[in-house]
């Protein structure tokens, strides 16, 4: 729930903040710099979200999933499935695949929502969603690495 809120909330609010920020700080900025902020294109707004997805998404992911195995080991939640004959490596693999699938879905949903809101708020070059598919794939690969690294570190350090 925290992951979904973080990814989706940020994808919807990012274009809105970009559009409203020049209006909120117009008295504190010189006119030329304010002009550049007011005339942002779709590609620049999407690029801004992707830089935020890297940092804020990583922050939400790491803080939500840190201690993913260590907490369950210390609380004794993994004992019951283990006593029923479940393979420990299968439990870890299932947990890892679950979070990889959840994060992959959230990345796809967040990029889609961001693309939709950017298309509504900004004019300019016509960017198709199809062009963003390689970016989504690269983010999924990156977050897959992060999740597997967190599971590894959580299993090593109790």
Secondary structure, DSSP 8 states (H G I E B T S, - for coil): -HHHHHHHHHHHHHHHHHHHHHHHSTTTS-HHHHHHHHT--HHHHHHHHHHHHHHHHHHHHHHHHTTTTHHHHHHTHHHHHHHTT--HHHHHHHHHHHHHHHHHHHHHHHHHHHHHHHHHH--SS---GGGGHHHHHHHHHHHHHHHHHHHHHHHH--
